[in-house]
Amino acid sequence: MNIQAEKMEIMKMIIETDNSSIIHSIKNLFIKESEIDFWKTLKHEEKKEIQKGINEIKSLDFSFSFDGVNEVVETYTVSILYGT
């Protein structure tokens, strides 16, 4: 079957249906993905879990100390230079 015939068959099925969920689904297929608000498609529990993860990330302390790094570098350098 060629593409034009397939289109005509699909149009006929759309016209003949009274099922609004089918019409809605077809319409959604044509909405550009960038226009769909991802957040609005999530369930309440999914939103809560995402927000929980965001809050956990925000509460992390990413500061760290370089104490000990210099000591390791110095020890390694001395070991290479003096063979100890």
C-alpha positions, -999 to 999 in steps of 0.1 A, spaced: 0 0 0 14 34 -9 17 63 16 -12 82 1 -36 53 5 -24 47 41 -31 84 49 -66 81 34 -73 50 54 -61 66 86 -81 97 80 -112 76 74 -106 58 107 -102 91 125 -134 105 110 -154 75 119 -143 72 155 -161 86 184 -134 77 209 -120 109 222 -90 92 238 -79 80 203 -83 115 189 -63 129 218 -36 103 214 -33 111 177 -32 148 184 -4 143 209 17 125 183 18 157 163 28 180 191 64 188 190 83 171 218 98 204 228 64 219 234 54 192 259 61 202 295 78 172 309 70 182 345 32 183 337 34 147 325 47 134 358 26 119 386 26 136 420 48 109 436 74 112 407 76 149 413 81 144 450 109 119 444 126 143 419 124 172 443 138 150 471 168 141 449 173 178 441 172 187 478 197 159 486 221 172 459 218 208 472 225 197 507 258 179 498 290 194 509 313 193 479 341 212 496 371 191 504 406 197 516 439 191 498 455 183 532 473 150 527 477 154 490 508 175 493 522 149 518 516 121 493 532 140 464 562 150 486 566 114 498 563 100 462 588 127 449 614 119 477 610 82 469 617 87 433 646 111 438 663 93 466 651 58 459 636 54 494 
